[in-house]
Amino acid sequence: MSNLLTQDQVFEIADTVYCAVIEELGITPQCVVDYPDGSGSTDTEKGSNLYFVIEDTIKHAINFNELEVTP
């Protein structure tokens, strides 16, 4: 049985949901920090944990099979 979504689609959905959740809850500063040089941002430990919970929940909901991922 092949996956309903590609791995990239799972990542894109997880990222969209993650950004919406942290913005809605007003916890962006606790989840994302800017690089000091202004070149971008990165997730804090709390942010990373939340992102992976969302990603894993999506994968579980669609019975995503890691072994069927094609490069």
C-alpha positions in Angstrom: 0.0 0.0 0.0 1.5 3.3 -1.0 1.4 6.5 1.1 -1.5 8.9 0.8 0.9 11.8 0.9 4.6 12.2 0.0 7.0 12.9 2.8 7.4 16.5 1.5 3.7 17.0 1.6 3.6 15.7 5.2 6.4 18.2 6.1 4.6 21.1 4.4 1.3 20.3 6.2 3.1 19.9 9.5 4.9 23.2 9.0 1.7 25.1 8.1 -0.2 23.7 11.1 2.8 24.4 13.4 3.0 28.0 12.3 -0.7 28.5 12.7 -0.8 26.9 16.2 2.1 28.9 17.6 0.7 32.1 16.2 -2.8 31.5 17.4 -1.6 30.6 20.9 0.8 33.6 21.0 3.8 31.4 21.8 6.0 32.1 18.8 8.8 33.7 20.9 8.9 30.5 23.0 9.1 28.3 19.9 11.2 30.2 17.4 14.3 32.4 17.8 16.0 34.5 15.3 19.7 34.1 14.5 21.7 37.0 15.9 23.0 37.9 12.5 19.5 38.2 11.1 20.0 35.4 8.6 16.9 33.4 9.6 15.4 31.6 12.5 15.4 28.2 14.2 13.1 26.3 16.5 13.7 26.2 20.2 13.5 22.8 22.0 9.9 23.5 22.8 9.2 24.4 19.2 10.9 21.4 17.8 9.0 19.1 20.2 5.7 20.6 19.1 6.6 20.4 15.4 7.4 16.7 15.7 4.2 16.0 17.7 2.3 17.5 14.8 4.3 15.7 12.1 4.0 12.3 13.9 0.2 12.9 14.4 -0.2 13.5 10.7 1.8 10.4 9.8 -0.2 8.3 12.2 -3.5 9.6 10.9 -2.7 8.6 7.3 -0.7 5.4 8.3 2.4 6.8 6.7 5.0 4.1 6.1 8.6 5.4 6.3 9.8 2.4 4.4 7.9 3.5 1.3 9.5 6.9 1.0 11.2 7.4 -2.3 14.1 9.9 -2.7 
